[in-house]
Amino acid sequence: MNQTSPWRAIPLLLALTILAGCTGNRAYRTIYEPCAASPPGIEEACSESSIQLALRDIQKPETPENLDYLLGFVEFDEQGQLFDRAQMNALIDRLVAEGAEHNLLMVVFVHGWKHNAREGDDNIRHFRSILTRLSEAERSYPVGGKPRTVVGIYVGWRGKSFHAGPLTNLTFWDRKATAHKVGQGGVVDLFARLESIRLVDQKMDEGGQGGKTRLVIVGHSFGGAVVYSALGQILMERFIDLEGAASSPQPFSDLVILLNPAFEALRYATLQDMANERRTYFPGQKPILTILTSEADQATRKAFPLGRAFSTFWEKERDDEQEKANRKAVGHYRPFRTHTLRWAPYKKEGEAMKIQSAEIPGLLASITKSWDGEEPVPFPGSLLTRTGRSAPLNPYLVVYVDKRIIPGHNEIYGERLEEFLRHFILFSLKE
């Protein structure tokens, strides 16, 4: 009797393990009518809703004073296309209506590897926390005497293709390619529609009552690759307009922030060269693109170059430096770093930051004063210092971040980073 070798079953078992751990290529937010609830139960109450209204008091009417934030979901499939245009259109229609009545602070978040838009994803939970803190800041430091309505837009894609313990890490190459595909697909459509809301508000500014709507786009990890794939070419085109060097570089949105982005430095090289070639910027120039990478981010510092070494094996670079740029993540490529962000206690060590509303105007004034100078810029709990590799006021920042502010690749929701981002956004949007 022939006996089958147990080793022959290994490929089958491996295939079954992968299939069992696969996540669906589907949308999770399939109800497009607005759902209103109060935290902390809003995620459960509105788990399938693509438009969510977080009310401070569920017993009170849905008014601007009772709305903490509005959160919308827009989801993309494996090929970078919208699962359903009706989902995006429902959100855009709602924002157009909101924008006709109130100024908006729109914050887009594009998640990274091993995440999606499913209920319970910790990225969604932490994003809600950031929206709440921005809403608090708006109420305590309103622009034009009236708080903006805080709007979050969570961009979902299949960052988690399957979950099977350590084997999940084998999705690196596939998910990186998908991230760039998503960025070159329907995400551009979404971003353009959101920017149009901002631009229409500015054009309709009459008597100083409008023109305060702002748009911030944030991407994390491979979500940073999604964002840069969508906006990289646009930013390069807008760097030089019809007036050339006599004008300031034009942004897309008001601010783009990439947190521990997982794409190679070589993709960023052209914009970096353009920014460095221009040696002077006009006073008051605000950030356009800011890349923040933790010194303790092992995923992009060690794993990313290893993955790139395999995927670029047959590629030819003209010299060693180009090879490094093609393998290293953008934030870990030293020649591109324009700033460092170091921990600088705002309160006594060990105390919560506890920044009071009354402190915010003074903090923003101090940041603004230092920004145009040569000295480090003080933020609550941190100090932003220029490395000297770029001109003062260069609006394209590549920042190497203290591990006490961002402890690792996925640890992007600590109080120290949140306070920096909150004040950095408020400063960048301040007129």
Disulfide bonds with the S-S distance in Angstrom:
Cys35-Cys46 2.03
